[in-house]
Amino acid sequence: MKFIGLDAHSKTCFFVVMSKTGRITKRKRVMTNEGEILEFVRSVKGQKELGFEEGVLSHWLFVLLKDEVDELIVCQPSEHDGPKNDERDAGEIADLLRVGRLKSVFHADNELMNLRTLVSGHEDLVGVINSEKNRLKALFRQVALPTKGSKFYKSPELVWDLPTDTQKYVACTFFEQLNLLEEQRRGYLERFESNAKRFKEIKLLMSIPGIGPVRANQIVAIIVTPHRFPNKYHLFSYAKLTKHARESDGRQYGKKPARGQPLLKKVFKSAVLGAMKSNTSFRRKYEAKRAAGASDRTARHEVSKAIAATVLAVWKTGKKYNDKHREVTQRRNQKCHSGT
């Protein structure tokens, strides 16, 4: 068995091949193009495993190399101490692969993975829009003019309240930029709604209270398949909705946030508001938690976990959300936990 560590960059890639005993048998730098990468990997004869870190090129490399090796692992980027270079990084990946200590990051070669580009673009756009809104607000606040309400961003006539021509000009450019950005955002929303008709997974998740076209697209793009998670607790960890206890010498010393997807946490947290707008089991769960003495924050957090668990159950079963069924399941689980 040969173990291949790959350190990939936009211009070049560095390969290190290691034997079972840890001896480096081959090392080479190649240009980052399909031909040279495949030529090197195919030059390594016999059984081979290959690993590289998650990054900008990781999905392209995954699709390119998945059928060229016996096992392919995309791993989390590691933190290096001391000197760092391409050969050292590739060698470390090969060595960790050899001893079975690489933790795999999920990748798949299907159409749902392509949704990640759309979702990522939308997140970037929303970030730019929020930054522009903050700059516009700051321009008015520095001369003590009010900026309350969402209507403020749709009221370009307010620029005439600014005292100087320079401030008026800058405010005009901000309003123009926001109009253009919002138009682009509407284009993303149209694509999200169109995807609900193309992908049954997205349409299915939209049956859950609080999960609209945008959140359904985000969930499907990140998770791709619910069967990655054997149970809801694995999803809680991946969505950063839980923390892991830190223990040493029999003593606990705090909790550490799970490694996962911050966007997924944001989706489930923001879905809580929509889920509680009507009389749903999620709203009743929130009210029950509050009545039992939980803080607003704690109650909302529990509802976000309930939404995540529901997403996993609905997606795995392929059946649309049923509010009554969820409440029956919830009562059954409570009885199991109480031992009655």
HELIX and SHEET records of a PDB file:
HELIX    1   1 GLU A   34  SER A   43  1                                  10    
HELIX    2   2 SER A   58  LEU A   65  1                                   8    
HELIX    3   3 ASP A   86  ARG A   98  1                                  13    
HELIX    4   4 GLU A  111  ASN A  114  5                                   4    
HELIX    5   5 LEU A  115  ARG A  141  1                                  27    
HELIX    6   6 SER A  150  LYS A  154  5                                   5    
HELIX    7   7 PRO A  156  ASP A  161  5                                   6    
HELIX    8   8 ASP A  165  ARG A  198  1                                  34    
HELIX    9   9 LYS A  200  LEU A  205  1                                   6    
HELIX   10  10 PRO A  213  ILE A  223  1                                  11    
HELIX   11  11 PRO A  226  ARG A  228  5                                   3    
HELIX   12  12 LYS A  232  TYR A  238  1                                   7    
HELIX   13  13 PRO A  262  ALA A  275  1                                  14    
HELIX   14  14 SER A  281  ALA A  291  1                                  11    
HELIX   15  15 ASP A  296  THR A  317  1                                  22    
HELIX   16  16 ASP A  323  SER A  338  1                                  16    
SHEET    1   A 5 ILE A  24  MET A  31  0                                        
SHEET    2   A 5 THR A  12  MET A  18 -1                                        
SHEET    3   A 5 LYS A   2  ALA A   8 -1                                        
SHEET    4   A 5 LYS A  48  GLU A  53  1                                        
SHEET    5   A 5 GLU A  71  CYS A  75  1                                        
SHEET    1   B 2 LYS A 243  SER A 248  0                                        
SHEET    2   B 2 ARG A 251  PRO A 257 -1                                        
END                                                                             
